[in-house]
Amino acid sequence: MVNKKDDNQTEKAILEAADKVFTQKGFAAARMEDIAQEAGINRALLHYYFRSKDKMFELIFQQRVTIFFSGLGQIMQSEKPLFEKIQAIVEHEITVLLAHPYLPIFVLQELNQNPHRMLAIAENAGAHPSLLLKKFSVEMRAEIKAGTIRQTDPAQLFMSIMGMAIYPFVARPVVKIILEKDDAGFESVMSQRKKEITDFIIHALKP
């Protein structure tokens, strides 16, 4: 009889190994054999826990998207001043995507194929998009009224922040070619981009 604690630990180790392989090789190139080797188990044991890499990816994907939305929700609902909040949003997005570079492509696929599922994940993580945007809008209007930022549409600003942070990851192969960077170089550029985006947005908002 399999010990439940050992069973859970083995499953966790497999998912961690799969996450590493997916990150290094991408979903399409990843093989069950690669995952078994990374986890330090044989393929038979791997198949006992997961019949396919699709099931592993589904679980990992949901966990990572939950982390993304949960962190975003906490930032958006915080009482941080607007400029600090913008910085925190950019930092969070790029940090998560550097750790899980495959995430943006699969998020886009999921949004096209099953948008309601993605919305449910966001809601369960405490990050209902429309509610977060409403709070963000209230905060922005208060800053506009106080004269600390210029007249700006909150929805447009939020989309700009998201797009500037996420797009380079979606277009990663092209960006690497244009910038003549390898993976390490791309990651370095994206780490620097945290400050670049924040400074650009704040400068654009100031009257």
N, C-alpha and C positions, 0 to 999 in steps of 0.2 A: 504493500500500500504506500502511495506517495505521500510524504509529509507535506501538509498544506503550506507550511512556512517555506520549506525548500522549493516547493512548486512555484510559489510566488516569486521567490528570489531568482529562480531560473528564468521565469518568464520576463522578469525585469531586466536581467542580464542580456537576454536575447533582444529585447526591444532597444536597449542601449547600444548593443552591437549593430543592430539593423540601422539605427539612427546614424551611427558613425559611417557605415557603409553607404547609405543613401546620400549622406553629405559629401563623401569623398568621390563617389562614382556616379551619382545621380540615380534616380529610380530605374530608368530603362536598362542601364548597364549593370546594376546590382544583381547578383545571383544568390540563390539560397545557399550555395556552397560557400560564398564569400562571408555571408552572415554567420553560418555555422562555425567557420574557421575563426572569425573575429570573436565569437562568443565562447570559443574553446570547447565546443561540443560537436558530436557527429550529426550528420544530416537526418538520421532516423529520429534522434531526440528532437531536433528542430521541427520536423514534420509532426511530431507528437503534439507540440504546442501550437504550431501554425502551419496550416496546409499550403499557404502561399505567401509570397512577399506582399501581395495586395492587402491581406488582412493585417500584417504587421504595419504597413505604411498607413493604413486607415487609422489604427490606434495611435501611432506616433503623430500623425497629422493632426488628429483631434486634440492631443495633449499640447502640441506646440501652438496651435491656433488659439487654444484656451489660454495659454501663457501670454500670447500676444495681446488678446483682447482684455484679459484680466488686468494686465499691467497698464494698458491704455485706459481702461475704465477707471482705475485708481488715480491715474494722473488727471484725467479730465474732471473727475468728481472732487479733486482736492481743492484746497483753498489757496493754492499757490498763486502769486501774482501772474498776470497774463504772460509776460515775457519769460518768466521762469517755467511756466507751464508749456510754452512752445518749445523751449529748450529740452524739457523732460520728454515731451512727445517724440521729438526727433531722435534723442539719445536712445529711447526705448526701442523705437522702430528699427533703427540701424543695428543696435546691439543684438536684437533677436534675429534679424536677418543675416547678420554675419555668422551667428552660431548655427543657423539653419537656412543656408542659401537656396535650397530647393523649394522653400515654402511659398514664395510669391507665385511661381508658375502654377503650383497645385491649388493655391487659393483662387487664382483666376479661373482655372478649369472648374473648380467646385462652384464658383459663383455663376458660371455659365450653365452648368449642368444641374445644380441643386442649390439655388440661392437661399431657399427657405431653411435648409439644413445649416448653412453658414450663419444665417441670422439667429437660429436657435442656439448655436454654439456661443455666439457673441452675447446673447441674452443670458445664458446660463453662467457666463463668466462675469456678469454684472456690467456689460458694456453694450447696452442697446444703442445702436448708432444714432437713431433719431433723438433719443433722450439726451445723449451726450452732446449732440450738436446744439440742442436747445439751450443747455446750460452754458456751453461755449458762447453761444450767441448773446445770451444775457450779459455775460462777463464782458464781451467785446463792446456791446452797446454802452455799458457803463463807462468803459475806458474812452470811447468816442465822445460821450457826453462830457467827460472830465477834460477832454482835450489832449489826452496823453497819446492817442493814436488817431490817424486820419480816418475818414469815412471809408469803410471797407466791408464788403459782404462776407459775413462769417462762413457761409457755406463754401464760397470761392476760396477763402483763406485756408480752410480745413482741407479742401481737396488739393490745394497747392502744396501744403505741408506733406500730406500723404504721398502725393505724386513725386515730389522732389526726393523723398527718402526711398521710396519703393522702386521707382522706375529703373534706376541703374541695375538693380538686382534682376529685374525681369529681362532687361536687355544685356545682361552680363557678358555673353559671348561677343557681342558687337562692341560694347564699351571696352572690353579688354583689347580688342583689335585696334580700335581708334586710339586708345591711350598707350598702346604697345606695352601692356602689363600682363604678367602672369597672375596666378591666383593670389600669391602673396602681395603683389603690387596692387591688385584690385582691392584687396582687403585694407591695405594701408590707405589708399585713396578714400575708401568709404569711411574709415575711421576719422580721417581729416574732414570729411564731408559733414560730420555732425556739427562742427563749429561753423563751417561755411554756410550751411542751410540756415542755422539759427541766426547768424549775423545778417544774412541776406534778408530774411523775413522781418526781423526787428527793424532793420534800416528802412525797409519798404513801408513799414507801419507808422514810423515816426512822422509827425506832421512837418 
